[in-house]
């Protein structure tokens, strides 16, 4: 049997290409250099960079330096207005009328992006003349005057004038960028310039209900370099505003909240200032060491990042099963009367007949994965459906808004992170450091009955069905694999908040995944537009990026299997080492939460697993 590897192409077209490069500008000549374009400002002796900014901005350095130093949860600065109004109006007009935007989507983001504006210098003169405001703003941002201004406010030291790195982004409904820290290459300062429609909401500006806020995350604790599970500051996208902060590993964690409004568009310019390049003033061969305050921090952060990526399903140990032989000499699946009695309490009785089990086994042998609908029996599923709908309605999970962070954090349910690789609600999980649930006792009591019903049913399926030896024998029978151990959890992915990223977990042997999913209105989830689908991708053996995400979602062939969220559907898949999985961020427009029980089962090592172990030893 071939486990999930480079054989399945289902759902591949859902993911847009992204390989770290940036789509070209509409008028860009092919082959132009996007990395070290020389600024036309350097060649134009008459260029007045200060005239491009708000009058008096450069006189406020002392006040802005103090604001930056005292900002929480980490040092940042927010300036509004910062740019000459007429110039920025021209920039917005050119972005909307002249630039080509490409939709990009991976496990960590979904948005529309233009080309690197460094490419402007490679355009023919006739085409450059169509983007005068964009070129003027770019030249002003990377001018010596503004780089000195940013350097003084942040205390970051000299910044490169030859390395320009900026692009324009359009976040439309459902677009988002999950948590990351921007630590890539020699980036030193990150900045965002906001250009939303200044007349939005009748000139009142962006509202919390519109989404699209920049969210800043503190550290989990003073002893940890992992981000806390929830942000502590949200900055709305305000016209003529710039936000900037130094790029620091383990500290500069931020995200862009999903844009929720149907007619809202978050238009912005995202860019970075880099360390000086060789030959520039201030360049030092060991300048990257400035990213770390001292060697101990460097070591601690690296250990913490490695720990995060190797936690597997949650760091839980596998619980071993006694040896089981589920197949009799006639090739039939052996289930005792006692097994049938245990399984019948939960499972659809059709899946316990020899005929159906044989059909399931045949299908799994061919594909290494299978979906089983209506898995839980009707009586139990009906009670669960009613209770889950009541809980989602109480929490405002109805597809009309983004719920506040902390929603649903009560009783036995806790938000679980770190959000650099995942965030969801876990039943009986640990309470994270900065859980922000603020629900009063009267509100909790009003939902207590329905939540207790849902919680007890999900806990029973987790503990009494999926952890049972009877289920192990049934699973062994339909997969023809010996089941050695298990671990699992019940999860809730709240719309507008939760996800997992495709992060290598350090697994060195084949694992059998079993995920039982429950969503309301499954037809809305079927095409994946609202997210919540589970995706298996070829990790390629590469290390995860600094933000924990898998960026190899660029090639269609790297996506091996995609399973949409559905009601009462069990997904079973055999996953080989090197294959990573993620649950795509659940959009605020989804009609409710994705609830599931996710289990992993140990199976005997295959010959391929042994080969992988040998490779690791080399």
N, C-alpha and C positions, 0 to 999 in steps of 0.2 A: 504494500500500500504506500502511495506517495503522499506524504503530509503536505500541508499548505506550503507551497513554494512557488516558483515562477511558472505556474500552470493556469492560474485563474485570472480572468480579465474582467470579471463582473464589477461594475461600478467604476471602472477606470476613468471613463470620460468625465466623471463628476469633478475630478480635481484638475485645477488649472495649472499650467506649467509655471515652475519657479525654480531657478537654479542659482540664485544669488546675484545674477545679472539683472539689468533693468530694461524694460521694453523701450524701444527707440521713440524719439520724438517724431511727430508726424512729418516734419520737413528734414529730418536728420539724414545726412549722407552715411551710407554704410561704411564701416571700417574706421570711423573717427574714434579717437582715444577718449574714453570717459573717465580716466583715472587722474591724469595730471594735466588737464587743460590749463593753459595760461590765461589769466584773467585779462580781459580787454581793458580793465581799469588801470592795469599796470602800464599799458601802452598809451593811454589817453591822459596826457599831462593836465588836461583841463577838467578832468572828472572830479566833481566835488561830492565825496561820499557823504559828508555830514548833511548835505542838503536833501538827501534821500530819507532822513529820519526826522522824527518829531523835533520841533524846535525846543531846545533846552535839555534834550535827553542826555547829552554828554556832560552836563553840569550836575547830574544827579548820581554820580558814581558812588559817593560816600553813602548816601541813603540806600541805594540798591545793594551795595556791598553788605551793609548791615542786614537788610532784608534777606539776602541770600544766605548769610551765615546763620541766621536764626530760624530759617524755614524748617518745617516738619512735613513729612516724616524723614526727609533728608534734604540737603541743601539744594535749593532751586530758586529761580527768580521768575516773576510774572510781570510783564510790562505792557500796559494798555492805556493809551495808544503808543505805538513805538515808531511807526513809519509815516512818511509824508502821505497824506490822505489821497491826493490825486495820483501819486505813483501807485499806491496799492489798488486803487480802483482800476487802473490800467492793467496791472498784473492779473487781477481777477478776470477781467474781460478777455485777455489773451489766453489765459488758462482754459476758459470755457469755449472760446471760439477757434483757437489755433492748435491746441495740443491734443494728441491722441492718447487716450487712456486705455489700458489693458486690464481686464479683470484678473486678479490673482487669488488663488485659494490654496491653503495647505491646512494642516492640523491646527496651526497657531493663528492664522489670519484669513480674512476675506476682505478685499478692497479693490479699488481701481487705481492704477498708478501710471504716471507718465515716464518719460525717459529721464536719465540723469542730466540735469541742467548744465553740467560741465560740457556737454556735447554742443551747446550753443555756439561755441567758438569754431566748431567744425562745419557749420552750415554755410552754404553760399551766401554772399552778401544780400541777395534779393530775399532770401528766406529769413535771414537774421533781422532784416528790416521789419518783418511782420511780428517780431517779439521784442520790441524795444524796452518795454517796461520790465519784463522778466529779466532781460540781460542787465538792465540798470540795477534792479534789486539784487541780483546775484553778485554783481561787482561790488555793490555797497556792503553786502553782508561779509564778503571775503576781503574787503579793503583793510589796509593796515590800521585805519582809525577804528573800525568796528571790532577788529580782532583784539586790539589793545584794550578796548572798552570791555569786552567779554572777559579777557584775561585778568583785568583788574578787579572786576566784580566777583569772579569765581576764585581768583587766586590760583589758577591752574597753570600758570607759566605761559611761555610763548606758544603760538598756534600757527599752523602752516598756512601760507598764502597761496601756494601752488596746488595744493590738494583740495579741490572743491568737490563737495559731495552733497547734493541736494536734489530732491525730486518732488513732484506735485502729486498729491493724493486726493481722491474723491471717495468718501465713505457715503454710500447710499443705504437704503433700508437693508437691515440685516448684516451690513458690513461691520467688521470688528478687528481688533488686534489684541490677542491675549497677552498675559504677563510675560515680560522679558526684561533684560537689563541693558541692552544695546552694546554689550562688550564683544566687539568683533574687531579684529585687526588693531590699528593704532588710533581708534576713535578717542577723542579727549572730552569734547563737549557735545551734547545733543541739544537740538533746538527744534521747535515747532512754531511756525507762523500761521495764524488762523485767518481764513478769508471766507467765512460763511456769508450768506446773503445778509447784508446789513439791515435789510427791511424785513427779515424773518419775524414771524409772529407780530406783524404790524409794528415793526420797529422796536419791539420789546426785548429782542435778543433770544438766544437759545434757552430753553427751559429744561429742568431736570427730566421731564417726561419725554423730551426729544432724544435722550441718550447722547452718545458721542462724546462724553466727558473724558478727559485725561485723568486716569486714576493712579495715585501714588501709594505704594505699599511700604510699610515699615518692615524692619527685620522682625522675625518671630520672637526673638528675645535678644538681650545683650550678649548671650552666650552662643547664639546661632547666627549663621549667615544665610539661612533660608528666609524667604519672604513670609510674612504673616498671611493668614488665610483670607483676610479681607483688607481692602484699602482704607486709609484714614484721611485721605484728601481727594476731592474730586474737583477738577477745574473745567468749567464749561468752555466750549469753543467760541470765543468772543471775537468779533470783528476787530482787525488791527491790533492783535495781541501776539506777543511772542513769549514763549516759555522756554527756559534753558536750564540745564543742569550738567554737572560733570558726570562722565561715565565711569562708574566704579563697580567692580565685581562684588556681588553680594549685597549691594546697597541701592543702585539706581533702578530698582524694579518698578515698572509702570505698565499700564495697559490702556487701550482705547476702548471704551465702552461701546457696545453695539448701538448703531443709529436706529432708533425705533420709529421715528415719524415717517409716514408714507411720502410726504412731500418735502422732507428735510434732506439736506445734503451737507455733509461736513467737508468743506474744501480747505486744504491746508498745504503748506510746504514743509516737508520734513528734511532735516539735514544734520550734518555733523561737521565740527571742526576737528582736525586731526593734529597729532603731534607734528612738530617740524620734520620735514623730509631732509635727507642728506643734502648738505650744501646750504640749507636755510639757516638764518640766525636762530640760535637756541637749540639746534639739533645736538642730541647726545646719543651715542650707541646704546646706552642702557636706560634710555628715557622711559621705556615701558615699565620699568620697575616702579615708576611713580604711581602706577595703578594700585599698588599695595602699600599700605602704611608701614609694614615691617614684614619680615620673613614669617613670623608666627601666624599672622593673618593670612598670608598666602597659603601656607600649609593647611590651616584650619578650613579655609574656604574650599580648597581643592578636595579635602576629605569629605566635607559636607556635601559638595556637589556629587561626588562619587557615591556617597551613601544614598542620596536622593534617587539616583538613577538605577540603583541596584535593589530597591525595596520590593520589586516584583508587584504582586497584587496589593500589598500594603506592608510588606515586611513580615507577614504572618508565617509561621512555620507550617509545613505540611503535617497533617495528622495521618499517621500510617493506618492502613487497613490490614487485616490478616490476609494471608494468601488466599485468593479465590480462583476457582476454575469454573467459569460461567458457561462453558460449552461442553455438552455431553458427547458421547462417542458417536451419536447419530447426527451431529452438527446442529442440534437444537439448543436453544438458549435455556439454561436450567434456572428456574425460579421456583423456590419452595412455596408451599401454601402460606407460610408465614411471610415470605417476601411479598407475595401477591397482596396479602392483607395490609402490609405496611404501605406499599406503593399505591394501593387503591384508595387510601385515605386522601391522596393528593392528585394522582395522575388520572388523565383521561383513560378509561378502561380499554379503549381500542389499542393503546400503545402497549398493552400487556398481553395481547393475543400473539400466538406464535406466527400467524400469517403476517401481521403488520410488523412485528419485530424483525422477521426475515426480510421484508421489503426495505425496512429502514437500514438494516445491516448491509444489504446489497448496494443501496444508494451511497451509503457512507464509504464502502469499500471502493467505489468508483471515483468519488469526489473528495474524500477526506474532510468533508463538511456536510452538514444537513440542517434544514430548518423544519421544526415540527410545530405546526399550528395547533391551537386549542389544547395545549399540553396539560394544563391543570383542569381538573374535572369541573363541570358546569356549576355545581352548587358552590364550591369554594371560589371559583373565578367570579361568579356573580356577586358574592358578598364583598370580595376584594374590589371589584370595579366600582361599586356604590361608595365604598369608604374612600377610595383614592380620589374620586371626583369631588367629594365633600371637602377633603383636605386641600386639594388644589384650588378649589373655589374660595375657600377661606383665606388662602395665602395669595390670592390675586393672580394665580397662574392660569390666565384665560386668553393669552395671546394678544392682549391689548396694551401692555405696558411692561417696563423693566422693573421687577420687584427690587426693593432695597436689599443691600447686603445684610445678612443675618436672618432673612425670611426663612421660617420653618425650623430654626435652630431652637428646639425645645424637646423636653422629655428625653427619649433615648436616641434622638437624631442630632448629630453634630456635623458641622462643616469640616471637611477633611482635605488636607493639602499635603505638601506645600503647592501653591498655585503655579509654581514654575514648571510643574509637571502634571498637576491635576487639581481640580476642586469639585467636590460633590458632597452630598449629605450621606453619611454612613450610619447605619443602624448599629447602635452599641459601640460606635467608634470613640476614639479619644476626643476630648474637648480641646480644640486648638487654642493658641495663646490669646488671640484678640477677637474671639467670637463676639459679634455685636448684636445678638438677639435682644430686642428691646420690647418684646411682646408682654403686655400686662397679664396678670393672673386671670382676670375675667375673660380675656380673649382666649387664653390657653384652655380654660375650662369649657368654653363654648365648642371647641373642636375636639375635646378629649375623647369623647365616645367613639367618633369615627376614626380618629387617629389610632386609638388603641386597637380597634378592629383590624385596621390595615397593618399596623405594626406587628400584632400577634400572628396574623396570617403569614406575613413575609418572614418573620422569625422562625415560624414552624416549618415553612418550606426550606429555609436555609439549614435549620438544625436537625429536623426530623426526616426530611426527604433527602436532600442533596448530601448530607453527611452520613447517611445510613449505609450499612453494608448491603442492604437490599438494592439500593439505587446503584451502588458500585457494581453489583453483579449484573443488573440490567444494562448499565453503561458498558461494562465489559463485553456483554453478549452482543450488543449492536455494533461495537467497534472492533471486536475480536482482539482487544488489548487487555492485558492484565492491568488492573487499577491498584496502584501501590499506596497512594495517599491523596489527601485532598486539603484544600483551604478555600474559603469563600466568604462573601459578604453581601449584604443587602444594601443597595445604593438608591439614591434619589438625585437625578440631574434636574435641577430647577431651571426653568426657561429663563433666559437672560442672564444666567450666572455660571453655569457649570459645564465641565468638560474634562477630558483627559488628553494628554499629548502623547504622540508616538515616541516613547522614550525607551531606549534599550534598558532592560532590567537585569542584565547579567546572567540570564538563563543560559545554561550550557547543554540542556537536554530537551527532547521533545516533550511538549505539554499538551494535554487535552483540555480545551476550554469548553465550558458549559455555561451559557448565559440565558437566563429566562427573563424576557422583557415584557413590560406592561406599559402601553400608552393609550390614551384616549384618542378617538378619531384617527385610526391608523392610516386611513387613506390620505390624510394631510401630510403624514410623515414619509409616505412611500417614495417620493422622488428625491428626498434628501435636502430639499430647499430649506427646511426649518432646522436642519442638523439632526443630532441625536443618533445618527447611524454609527455603526461600529465598522472600522476599516482596518484591514491587515495590509501592511506594506513591507517590502523587502528593505530591511535596514542596511543591507550591503556591507555589513561588518564595520561601518564607519562609526566614529564616536558621535554622540549627540552634540549639538551646538551648545553654546554657553547658556542659552535660554531653555535648554531641555527639549527643544522641538526637533522633529525630523524634517530636514529640508530636502530629502530625496523624493519628495512627492512630485517632482518635476516631470518624471517620465511616466507615461501611461503604464508601461510594463512593470513599474515598481509597485503598483497597486495590485494586490493578489486577490482580495476578497472584500466586498462591501455588503453589509447586512443592514437594511433599514430597520428602524424601530417599528415594532408592531405590537399588537395586543396578544398577550398570553402565548408567546412564541418562544420556543427553546431553540437556540442556536448552538450547535456542537461543531467544533473545529479542531483539527489536529495542527498544532503550531510548532514549527521547527525552530531551533536556535537561529538567531539573526533576523527573525521575523518579529516586527513590533506591531502593536495594535493601539488604536485610540478610539474614543467616543467623541465625535465631532461636537463642538460647542452647540448647545441647544439654544436656538434663537428665542428672543422674547415673543416672537410671533407664533411660536408653537402653541397648540391648544391645551397644553398642560405639561407636567413633568414627565421625564422618562424615568420610570421605576424599574429596577432589575435586581436579580440575584446573580452575581457573577462568581463562578467557581472555577478553580483550576485543579486538574487531577494529574498526579504523577503516573507515568507509564515507564516501562523498562526502556533503557537506553538502546537506541538502534545503532547499526554499524556506522551510519553517518554521524551520529552523536559522538562516537568514539573517535572518528576522524577529526571532528572539530576540536575535541579535547587535545588530540595529538598536535594539531596546528597551534593551539594556544600555548603549548609547552615549548614551541620552537623559538 
